[in-house]
């Protein structure tokens, strides 16, 4: 059945149902027939309340108005009392904190004064035992006050002179420093008591003076300054608590007055609302019917305020509007469904094209990695053989040259035939140049070995799981592969690579994919520098560089690529690759990571390099890849990778 036939059938059924409902007489026995099933299940008592007479509704409205007024006033009194209680609690906490900190400050100051008095008494040959006893008592009082303050902090007071952890650390360090200071002074006093001669007594006095004016005393003085600051803060909080207490008392009166006014306003509004609710239902139903007819807005519904004749009329009008709305909605939904399906097909087609291109690019890189790995393996075997035997050849050569020198020492006057052969082969030059030749062979073998290692590192595209990876090694291997493009060409000088490697850890990642990102970004940087030179418009790099360079004019700024790595505080590593090329216009920068977007000529660029790199960094490694550039300002690519990435 099509939508048109279905709609005609529904309209005929609705018209019949509406006619049947409107034909019901508005009697008390038939009122339940027009109610919905949910309303029919309401308690009969509630239905009777909704059908009360006008004077009954008015009485109930005024009853609720008076009740709300009284309830609001009582709630205002309770709320005001609550705020005043909170203010009293805060004031008591502030007073207790201020008192305890003040006692701690006095005890600490007393300990410092008694230590100085003890030192003075010892040097003036006066009795010092009382000062020592008073010093110990002051240290004990500090410890007692520190325990009391710690207990106070454990009770979670409202105000703190400092954060609880900081305050606890200061108090513990202060008490511990005084205990250590007391132990040191005790040792010095015992040494003074046990001194039997004048030199021993002088040494003991000097030790005591060093303790009183030494590093420990200075540390205690700094800690005492912190305690004084805490005390001043606590006293300020006590003053603030007093002010808040006074404000709370004023707030109590204000809340009581406002609650009474608000309650009276709500009660008056409720009374007015009750009166208007009796007179307005018919006007509202009429207004809704007029709006539906003129505006064709089928979302409108007439409010059903009662179950009398006006309620029946509103219910019938709502049912009619509902049926018209459903019919219109079905037509609109069919059109929207068709449009949505069309959009989904377009989106699926675009995703398929992107996935196909990325798959081709991935397969190319995988094949390249396998080829590079195979070539590196085949080269590695003979190179390893040559490199491994060079050390033996050097040793054998040194032995032969040593033996030849021994023969020359034994036979200082060789025969004429030997002298002729020595002159023919230029023995002195051979002895001097042969080690250099062997050294050159070893350097060449090491160079080939490093190239093979870089190729093997770059070919790690087939890894199926994340492994610890050295970013510096990946960067160096990529630069080694690109070394031929970095060298000086007929139309330009060599591209300088300036490294500023920081102390970074290994990261868990797919090493081959990270190498692919480095390859794409560095290749683009080289292309940008070659484009700058080809256009004949050298640009001075105005970006912030990893390390300062010598000043040079804009016309002679050599092409260079700056690479910087550093570790961040959020357990991530930052890699910055910057070039001083011609830069990227703002209109292009926003599309840089879009698939298939490229400014290179056909056949040179696919527009997938940076898009795949962005996907590798953001999706495969939960990092970020950003580009900062401007026309004539060079380009900076910033890669942020977490040290330990989440499972993708």
C-alpha positions as CSV (number, residue, x, y, z in Angstrom):
1,X,0.0,0.0,0.0
2,X,1.5,3.4,-1.0
3,X,1.6,6.5,1.2
4,X,-1.3,8.2,-0.5
5,X,-3.7,5.2,0.0
6,X,-2.5,4.7,3.6
7,X,-3.0,8.4,4.4
8,X,-6.5,8.4,2.9
9,X,-7.4,5.3,5.0
10,X,-6.1,6.9,8.2
11,X,-8.0,10.2,7.5
12,X,-11.2,8.3,7.1
13,X,-10.6,6.3,10.3
14,X,-9.7,9.5,12.2
15,X,-12.8,11.4,10.9
16,X,-15.0,8.5,11.9
17,X,-13.4,8.3,15.3
18,X,-13.6,12.1,15.8
19,X,-17.3,12.1,14.8
20,X,-18.0,9.3,17.3
21,X,-16.2,11.1,20.1
22,X,-17.9,14.5,19.4
23,X,-21.3,12.8,19.4
24,X,-21.0,11.8,23.0
25,X,-23.1,13.9,25.3
26,X,-21.1,15.8,28.0
27,X,-22.7,14.0,30.9
28,X,-21.0,12.9,34.0
29,X,-21.4,9.2,33.0
30,X,-19.8,9.6,29.6
31,X,-16.8,11.8,30.5
32,X,-14.6,8.8,31.0
33,X,-15.2,7.7,27.4
34,X,-13.0,10.4,25.8
35,X,-10.0,10.0,28.2
36,X,-6.9,8.2,27.1
37,X,-6.1,4.8,28.6
38,X,-3.5,6.3,30.9
39,X,-5.9,8.9,32.2
40,X,-8.6,6.2,32.6
41,X,-6.3,4.4,35.0
42,X,-5.8,7.4,37.3
43,X,-7.4,7.1,40.8
44,X,-11.0,8.1,40.8
45,X,-10.3,10.5,43.6
46,X,-8.0,12.5,41.4
47,X,-10.5,12.6,38.6
48,X,-13.1,14.0,41.0
49,X,-10.7,16.8,42.1
50,X,-10.1,17.8,38.5
51,X,-13.9,18.0,38.0
52,X,-14.7,20.2,41.0
53,X,-16.8,23.2,40.8
54,X,-15.3,26.7,40.4
55,X,-15.7,27.7,44.1
56,X,-14.0,24.4,45.1
57,X,-11.0,25.1,42.8
58,X,-10.8,28.7,44.2
59,X,-10.8,27.5,47.8
60,X,-8.1,24.9,47.1
61,X,-5.9,27.6,45.3
62,X,-6.0,30.0,48.2
63,X,-5.3,27.2,50.7
64,X,-2.1,26.3,48.7
65,X,-1.2,30.0,48.5
66,X,-1.3,30.4,52.3
67,X,0.6,27.1,52.8
68,X,3.4,28.1,50.5
69,X,3.8,31.4,52.2
70,X,4.2,29.8,55.6
71,X,6.5,27.1,54.3
72,X,8.7,29.6,52.5
73,X,9.1,31.7,55.7
74,X,10.1,28.6,57.7
75,X,12.6,27.5,55.1
76,X,14.1,31.0,55.2
77,X,14.6,30.8,59.0
78,X,16.2,27.4,58.6
79,X,18.5,28.6,55.8
80,X,19.6,31.7,57.8
81,X,20.3,29.6,60.8
82,X,22.4,27.2,58.7
83,X,24.6,30.0,57.3
84,X,25.1,31.5,60.7
85,X,26.2,28.0,62.0
86,X,28.7,27.7,59.2
87,X,30.1,31.1,60.0
88,X,30.5,30.2,63.7
89,X,32.3,27.0,62.7
90,X,34.7,28.8,60.4
91,X,35.4,31.5,63.1
92,X,36.1,28.8,65.7
93,X,38.5,26.9,63.3
94,X,40.3,30.2,62.5
95,X,40.7,31.1,66.2
96,X,42.0,27.6,67.0
97,X,44.4,27.6,64.2
98,X,45.7,31.1,65.0
99,X,46.1,30.2,68.7
100,X,48.0,27.0,68.0
101,X,50.3,28.6,65.4
102,X,50.9,31.6,67.8
103,X,52.0,29.2,70.6
104,X,54.2,27.3,68.1
105,X,55.8,30.6,67.0
106,X,56.4,31.7,70.6
107,X,58.0,28.3,71.6
108,X,60.2,28.3,68.5
109,X,61.4,31.8,69.2
110,X,62.1,30.9,72.8
111,X,64.2,28.0,71.6
112,X,66.3,30.3,69.4
113,X,66.7,32.9,72.1
114,X,67.8,30.3,74.7
115,X,70.3,28.8,72.3
116,X,71.9,32.2,71.8
117,X,71.8,32.9,75.6
118,X,73.4,29.5,76.1
119,X,76.3,30.4,73.8
120,X,76.7,33.8,75.4
121,X,76.7,32.3,78.9
122,X,79.4,29.7,77.9
123,X,81.7,32.4,76.5
124,X,81.3,34.7,79.5
125,X,81.8,32.0,82.1
126,X,78.3,32.4,83.5
127,X,76.0,29.6,84.5
128,X,74.4,28.1,81.4
129,X,72.4,25.2,82.9
130,X,69.1,27.2,83.2
131,X,69.4,28.3,79.5
132,X,69.9,24.7,78.5
133,X,66.9,23.5,80.5
134,X,64.7,26.3,79.1
135,X,65.9,25.5,75.5
136,X,64.9,21.8,76.0
137,X,61.5,22.9,77.4
138,X,61.0,25.2,74.4
139,X,61.8,22.3,71.9
140,X,59.4,20.0,73.8
141,X,56.7,22.7,73.6
142,X,57.3,23.1,69.8
143,X,56.8,19.3,69.4
144,X,53.6,19.4,71.5
145,X,52.2,22.3,69.5
146,X,53.2,20.5,66.3
147,X,51.3,17.4,67.3
148,X,48.3,19.6,68.3
149,X,48.3,21.3,64.9
150,X,48.6,18.0,63.1
151,X,45.6,16.7,65.0
152,X,43.8,19.9,64.2
153,X,44.5,19.5,60.5
154,X,43.4,15.9,60.6
155,X,39.9,17.1,61.8
156,X,39.5,18.8,58.4
157,X,38.9,22.4,59.6
158,X,37.2,24.9,57.3
159,X,40.2,27.2,56.8
160,X,43.9,26.5,56.5
161,X,46.8,28.9,56.7
162,X,48.3,27.0,53.8
163,X,47.4,23.8,51.9
164,X,47.2,20.9,54.3
165,X,50.1,19.0,52.7
166,X,52.3,22.0,52.7
167,X,51.4,23.0,56.2
168,X,52.0,19.5,57.5
169,X,55.4,19.3,55.8
170,X,56.4,22.7,57.3
171,X,55.4,21.7,60.8
172,X,57.1,18.3,60.6
173,X,60.3,19.7,59.1
174,X,60.4,22.5,61.8
175,X,59.9,20.1,64.7
176,X,62.4,17.6,63.2
177,X,65.0,20.3,62.6
178,X,64.7,21.5,66.2
179,X,65.1,17.9,67.5
180,X,68.2,17.5,65.4
181,X,69.5,20.9,66.6
182,X,68.8,19.9,70.2
183,X,70.8,16.7,69.7
184,X,73.7,18.6,68.2
185,X,73.7,21.2,71.1
186,X,73.4,18.3,73.6
187,X,76.6,16.8,72.2
188,X,78.3,20.2,72.3
189,X,77.2,20.8,75.9
190,X,78.4,17.3,77.0
191,X,81.8,18.0,75.3
192,X,82.0,21.3,77.3
193,X,81.2,19.5,80.6
194,X,83.8,16.8,79.9
195,X,86.5,19.3,79.0
196,X,89.4,18.9,81.4
197,X,91.8,21.5,80.1
198,X,91.6,25.0,78.8
199,X,92.3,24.0,75.1
200,X,89.6,21.4,75.3
201,X,87.2,23.9,76.8
202,X,88.0,26.4,74.1
203,X,87.4,23.8,71.3
204,X,84.1,22.9,72.9
205,X,83.1,26.6,73.1
206,X,84.0,27.1,69.5
207,X,81.9,24.0,68.4
208,X,79.0,25.4,70.4
209,X,79.3,28.8,68.7
210,X,79.5,27.1,65.2
211,X,76.3,25.2,66.0
212,X,74.5,28.4,67.2
213,X,75.5,30.4,64.2
214,X,75.8,27.6,61.6
215,X,73.8,26.2,58.8
216,X,71.4,24.3,61.0
217,X,70.5,27.4,63.0
218,X,70.1,29.4,59.8
219,X,67.8,26.6,58.5
220,X,65.7,26.7,61.7
221,X,65.5,30.5,61.4
222,X,64.1,30.2,57.8
223,X,61.6,27.6,59.0
224,X,60.6,29.9,61.9
225,X,60.0,32.7,59.3
226,X,57.6,30.3,57.5
227,X,55.9,29.6,60.8
228,X,55.5,33.4,61.3
229,X,54.0,33.7,57.9
230,X,51.6,30.9,58.7
231,X,50.7,32.7,61.9
232,X,50.1,36.0,60.2
233,X,47.9,34.2,57.6
234,X,45.9,32.5,60.4
235,X,45.4,35.8,62.2
236,X,44.2,37.3,58.9
237,X,41.8,34.4,58.5
238,X,40.6,35.0,62.0
239,X,39.8,38.6,61.2
240,X,38.1,37.4,58.0
241,X,36.1,34.9,60.1
242,X,35.0,37.7,62.4
243,X,33.9,39.7,59.4
244,X,32.0,36.8,57.9
245,X,30.4,36.1,61.3
246,X,29.1,39.7,61.3
247,X,28.1,39.3,57.6
248,X,26.3,36.1,58.5
249,X,24.3,37.8,61.2
250,X,23.3,40.5,58.6
251,X,22.6,37.8,56.1
252,X,20.3,36.0,58.5
253,X,18.1,39.1,58.8
254,X,18.2,39.6,55.0
255,X,17.3,36.0,54.3
256,X,14.4,36.1,56.7
257,X,13.0,39.3,55.1
258,X,13.6,38.1,51.5
259,X,12.1,34.6,52.2
260,X,8.9,36.3,53.6
261,X,8.7,38.6,50.6
262,X,9.4,35.8,48.2
263,X,6.9,33.5,49.9
264,X,4.2,36.3,49.8
265,X,5.0,36.9,46.1
266,X,4.8,33.2,45.2
267,X,1.5,32.9,47.2
268,X,0.1,35.9,45.4
269,X,1.2,34.6,42.1
270,X,-0.3,31.2,42.8
271,X,-3.6,32.8,43.7
272,X,-3.6,34.9,40.5
273,X,-2.6,31.8,38.5
274,X,-5.5,29.9,40.0
275,X,-8.0,32.6,39.1
276,X,-6.6,32.9,35.5
277,X,-6.6,29.2,35.1
278,X,-10.3,29.1,35.5
279,X,-11.1,31.9,33.0
280,X,-8.4,31.1,30.3
281,X,-8.9,27.5,29.1
282,X,-11.5,28.4,26.5
283,X,-9.5,31.3,25.2
284,X,-6.4,29.1,24.9
285,X,-8.3,26.4,22.9
286,X,-9.6,29.0,20.5
287,X,-6.2,30.6,20.1
288,X,-4.6,27.2,19.3
289,X,-7.2,26.4,16.7
290,X,-6.7,29.8,15.0
291,X,-2.9,29.3,14.9
292,X,-3.1,25.8,13.4
293,X,-5.4,27.1,10.7
294,X,-3.3,30.2,9.8
295,X,0.3,28.9,10.4
296,X,-0.1,25.2,9.5
297,X,2.0,24.4,12.6
298,X,0.9,20.9,13.6
299,X,3.2,20.7,16.6
300,X,0.8,22.9,18.6
301,X,-1.4,21.3,21.2
302,X,-4.3,22.8,23.1
303,X,-3.7,22.5,26.9
304,X,-6.2,20.2,28.7
305,X,-6.7,22.1,32.0
306,X,-9.9,20.2,33.1
307,X,-12.2,17.4,32.4
308,X,-15.2,19.4,31.7
309,X,-16.7,20.4,28.3
310,X,-13.7,22.6,27.5
311,X,-11.4,19.6,28.2
312,X,-13.3,17.4,25.8
313,X,-13.1,20.0,23.0
314,X,-9.3,20.4,23.6
315,X,-8.8,16.7,23.4
316,X,-10.8,16.3,20.2
317,X,-8.8,19.2,18.6
318,X,-5.5,17.7,19.7
319,X,-6.4,14.3,18.2
320,X,-7.2,16.0,14.9
321,X,-4.0,17.9,14.8
322,X,-2.1,14.7,15.7
323,X,-3.4,12.8,12.7
324,X,-2.6,15.6,10.3
325,X,0.9,15.9,11.7
326,X,1.5,12.2,11.3
327,X,0.4,12.2,7.7
328,X,2.7,15.2,7.0
329,X,5.5,13.7,8.9
330,X,5.4,10.5,6.8
331,X,5.7,12.5,3.6
332,X,8.6,14.5,5.0
333,X,10.3,11.5,6.4
334,X,10.2,9.7,3.1
335,X,11.9,12.6,1.3
336,X,14.5,12.9,4.1
337,X,15.2,9.2,3.9
338,X,15.9,9.4,0.2
339,X,18.2,12.4,0.7
340,X,20.1,10.7,3.5
341,X,20.6,7.6,1.5
342,X,22.0,9.6,-1.3
343,X,24.4,11.4,1.0
344,X,25.5,8.1,2.6
345,X,26.3,6.7,-0.9
346,X,28.3,9.8,-1.7
347,X,30.2,9.6,1.6
348,X,30.8,5.8,1.1
349,X,32.2,6.4,-2.4
350,X,34.6,9.1,-1.1
351,X,35.7,6.8,1.8
352,X,36.2,4.0,-0.7
353,X,38.4,6.2,-2.9
354,X,40.5,7.3,0.1
355,X,40.9,3.8,1.4
356,X,41.9,2.5,-2.0
357,X,44.5,5.2,-2.4
358,X,45.9,4.7,1.1
359,X,46.0,0.9,0.5
360,X,48.0,1.4,-2.7
361,X,50.4,3.8,-0.9
362,X,50.8,1.4,2.0
363,X,51.4,-1.5,-0.3
364,X,54.0,0.6,-2.2
365,X,55.8,1.4,1.0
366,X,55.6,-2.3,2.2
367,X,57.0,-3.5,-1.1
368,X,59.8,-0.9,-0.9
369,X,60.6,-1.9,2.6
370,X,60.8,-5.6,1.6
371,X,63.0,-4.7,-1.4
372,X,65.3,-2.5,0.8
373,X,65.5,-5.2,3.4
374,X,66.5,-7.8,0.8
375,X,69.1,-5.6,-0.8
376,X,70.5,-4.7,2.6
377,X,70.7,-8.4,3.6
378,X,72.5,-9.4,0.4
379,X,75.0,-6.5,0.7
380,X,75.5,-7.2,4.4
381,X,77.0,-10.7,3.9
382,X,80.1,-9.7,1.7
383,X,80.5,-6.4,3.6
384,X,80.6,-8.3,6.9
385,X,83.2,-10.7,5.4
386,X,85.4,-7.8,4.2
387,X,84.9,-5.7,7.4
388,X,85.7,-8.7,9.6
389,X,88.9,-9.5,7.8
390,X,90.3,-6.0,7.5
391,X,91.4,-6.1,11.2
392,X,93.4,-9.3,10.5
393,X,94.9,-7.9,7.4
394,X,96.0,-4.8,9.3
395,X,97.5,-7.0,12.0
396,X,99.4,-9.2,9.5
397,X,100.6,-6.1,7.6
398,X,101.9,-4.5,10.9
399,X,103.7,-7.8,11.7
400,X,105.3,-7.9,8.3
401,X,106.4,-4.3,8.5
402,X,107.8,-4.9,12.0
403,X,109.7,-8.0,10.7
404,X,111.0,-5.9,7.7
405,X,112.3,-3.3,10.1
406,X,114.0,-6.0,12.1
407,X,115.7,-7.3,8.9
408,X,116.8,-3.8,8.0
409,X,118.3,-3.4,11.5
410,X,120.2,-6.7,11.2
411,X,121.4,-6.1,7.6
412,X,122.1,-2.3,7.4
413,X,124.1,-2.9,4.1
414,X,121.9,-5.1,1.8
415,X,123.2,-6.4,-1.4
416,X,123.0,-4.5,-4.7
417,X,120.2,-6.7,-5.9
418,X,118.1,-6.0,-2.8
419,X,118.9,-2.3,-3.0
420,X,117.7,-2.4,-6.6
421,X,114.4,-4.0,-5.6
422,X,113.9,-1.6,-2.7
423,X,114.4,1.3,-5.0
424,X,112.0,-0.2,-7.6
425,X,109.1,-0.7,-5.2
426,X,109.8,2.6,-3.2
427,X,109.9,0.7,0.1
428,X,109.7,3.8,2.3
429,X,106.6,5.1,0.6
430,X,105.1,1.6,0.8
431,X,105.7,1.3,4.5
432,X,104.1,4.8,5.0
433,X,101.2,4.4,2.7
434,X,100.1,0.8,3.2
435,X,98.6,1.4,6.7
436,X,96.7,4.5,5.3
437,X,95.3,2.3,2.5
438,X,94.1,-0.3,5.0
439,X,92.6,2.5,7.1
440,X,90.8,3.8,4.1
441,X,89.4,0.3,3.4
442,X,88.2,0.0,6.9
443,X,86.5,3.5,6.8
444,X,84.8,2.5,3.5
445,X,83.6,-0.8,4.9
446,X,82.2,1.0,8.0
447,X,80.5,3.5,5.7
448,X,78.9,0.6,3.7
449,X,77.9,-1.1,7.0
450,X,76.2,2.1,8.3
451,X,74.3,2.5,5.1
452,X,73.1,-1.2,5.2
453,X,72.1,-0.7,8.9
454,X,70.1,2.5,7.9
455,X,68.4,0.6,5.1
456,X,67.4,-2.2,7.5
457,X,66.1,0.3,10.1
458,X,64.1,2.1,7.5
459,X,62.6,-1.1,6.1
460,X,60.8,-1.9,9.4
461,X,57.4,-1.3,7.8
462,X,56.1,-4.8,8.4
463,X,56.1,-4.7,12.2
464,X,52.7,-5.9,13.7
465,X,53.2,-4.6,17.2
466,X,54.7,-1.6,19.0
467,X,58.3,-1.9,20.1
468,X,60.8,0.4,21.9
469,X,62.2,2.7,19.2
470,X,65.0,5.3,19.1
471,X,63.7,8.4,17.3
472,X,67.3,9.7,16.8
473,X,68.2,6.4,15.1
474,X,65.1,6.7,12.8
475,X,65.9,10.3,11.9
476,X,69.6,9.5,11.2
477,X,68.7,6.5,9.0
478,X,66.1,8.6,7.0
479,X,68.7,11.4,6.5
480,X,71.2,8.8,5.3
481,X,68.8,7.5,2.7
482,X,68.1,11.1,1.6
483,X,71.8,12.0,1.6
484,X,72.0,12.1,-2.2
485,X,69.3,14.8,-2.3
486,X,71.0,16.8,0.5
487,X,74.3,17.1,-1.4
488,X,75.3,20.1,-3.5
489,X,73.7,20.1,-7.0
490,X,74.7,22.0,-10.1
491,X,72.1,24.6,-9.4
492,X,72.4,24.9,-5.6
493,X,74.7,24.4,-2.7
494,X,74.3,21.5,-0.2
495,X,71.4,21.6,2.2
496,X,72.6,21.9,5.8
497,X,71.2,19.6,8.4
498,X,71.4,21.2,11.9
499,X,70.6,18.7,14.7
500,X,69.7,19.7,18.2
501,X,68.9,16.3,19.8
502,X,67.8,16.3,23.4
503,X,67.9,13.6,26.0
504,X,64.8,11.6,25.1
505,X,63.8,8.0,26.0
506,X,62.8,5.2,23.6
507,X,59.1,5.3,22.7
508,X,56.7,2.4,22.1
509,X,55.6,2.8,18.5
510,X,55.7,1.2,15.0
511,X,59.2,2.1,14.0
512,X,58.6,1.6,10.3
513,X,55.6,3.9,10.3
514,X,57.5,6.6,12.2
515,X,60.3,6.4,9.6
516,X,57.7,6.8,6.9
517,X,56.5,10.0,8.6
518,X,60.1,11.3,8.8
519,X,60.6,10.5,5.2
520,X,57.5,12.3,4.0
521,X,58.2,15.5,6.1
522,X,61.9,15.6,5.2
523,X,61.2,15.0,1.5
524,X,58.7,17.9,1.5
525,X,61.3,20.1,3.2
526,X,63.8,19.3,0.5
527,X,61.2,20.0,-2.2
528,X,60.4,23.3,-0.6
529,X,64.0,24.4,-0.5
530,X,64.6,23.4,-4.1
531,X,61.4,25.3,-5.1
532,X,62.7,28.4,-3.3
533,X,66.0,28.2,-5.1
534,X,64.3,27.5,-8.5
535,X,62.0,30.5,-8.1
536,X,65.1,32.6,-7.4
537,X,63.6,34.1,-4.2
538,X,65.7,33.1,-1.2
539,X,63.8,33.6,2.0
540,X,65.3,34.3,5.4
541,X,64.0,32.1,8.1
542,X,62.0,34.1,10.6
543,X,60.9,31.1,12.7
544,X,62.2,30.3,16.1
545,X,65.1,27.8,15.5
546,X,66.4,25.1,17.8
547,X,69.9,26.8,18.0
548,X,71.1,30.2,17.0
549,X,72.9,30.7,13.7
550,X,75.2,33.4,12.4
551,X,73.4,36.4,11.0
552,X,73.3,36.6,7.2
553,X,71.4,38.6,4.7
554,X,68.1,37.4,3.2
555,X,69.7,37.1,-0.2
556,X,72.4,34.7,1.1
557,X,70.6,32.6,3.6
558,X,71.8,29.1,2.9
559,X,69.2,26.3,2.6
560,X,69.0,24.4,5.8
561,X,66.8,22.0,7.8
562,X,66.7,22.2,11.6
563,X,65.8,19.1,13.6
564,X,65.1,19.4,17.3
565,X,64.0,16.7,19.9
566,X,63.1,17.2,23.5
567,X,61.1,15.5,26.3
568,X,57.9,17.1,27.6
569,X,56.6,17.1,31.2
570,X,53.5,15.0,30.2
571,X,55.5,11.9,29.3
572,X,55.7,12.7,25.6
573,X,58.5,13.5,23.1
574,X,58.5,16.5,20.8
575,X,60.2,16.4,17.4
576,X,60.4,19.7,15.4
577,X,61.5,19.7,11.7
578,X,61.9,23.2,10.3
579,X,63.1,24.5,7.0
580,X,63.8,28.0,5.6
581,X,62.0,27.4,2.4
582,X,59.5,29.7,0.7
583,X,56.7,28.8,3.2
584,X,53.0,27.8,2.7
585,X,50.2,30.4,2.1
586,X,47.4,30.5,4.7
587,X,44.9,29.4,2.1
588,X,46.8,26.1,1.6
589,X,47.8,25.5,5.2
590,X,44.3,24.5,6.2
591,X,44.1,21.8,3.6
592,X,47.6,20.4,4.1
593,X,46.5,17.1,5.8
594,X,43.5,16.5,3.5
595,X,43.8,13.4,1.3
596,X,44.6,13.9,-2.3
597,X,45.4,17.6,-1.8
598,X,48.8,18.5,-3.4
599,X,50.4,21.5,-5.0
600,X,52.9,19.5,-6.9
601,X,52.6,18.8,-10.7
602,X,50.9,15.7,-12.0
603,X,53.1,12.6,-11.6
604,X,55.2,14.1,-8.8
605,X,52.8,14.1,-5.9
606,X,49.8,12.1,-4.9
607,X,48.6,14.2,-2.0
608,X,48.7,11.2,0.4
609,X,52.1,11.7,2.1
610,X,51.0,14.2,4.8
611,X,47.5,12.7,5.1
612,X,49.0,9.2,5.8
613,X,51.5,10.8,8.2
614,X,48.8,12.6,10.1
615,X,46.8,9.3,10.4
616,X,49.9,7.4,11.6
617,X,50.7,10.0,14.3
618,X,47.1,10.8,15.5
619,X,45.3,7.4,15.1
620,X,48.1,4.8,15.4
621,X,50.1,6.6,18.1
622,X,47.6,8.9,19.8
623,X,49.9,11.9,19.2
624,X,49.6,15.2,17.3
625,X,51.1,16.5,14.0
626,X,50.9,20.3,13.4
627,X,52.3,22.6,10.8
628,X,53.2,26.3,11.4
629,X,54.1,28.3,8.3
630,X,53.5,31.5,6.4
631,X,54.5,32.8,3.0
632,X,58.1,33.7,3.1
633,X,58.6,32.4,6.7
634,X,59.6,28.8,6.2
635,X,57.7,25.8,7.6
636,X,57.8,24.1,11.0
637,X,56.3,20.6,11.4
638,X,55.8,19.6,15.1
639,X,55.3,15.9,16.1
640,X,54.2,15.0,19.6
641,X,54.2,11.3,20.5
642,X,53.5,9.8,23.9
643,X,56.4,7.7,25.3
644,X,54.1,4.8,26.1
645,X,51.1,4.9,23.8
646,X,47.7,3.4,24.3
647,X,46.7,0.3,22.4
648,X,45.3,1.2,19.0
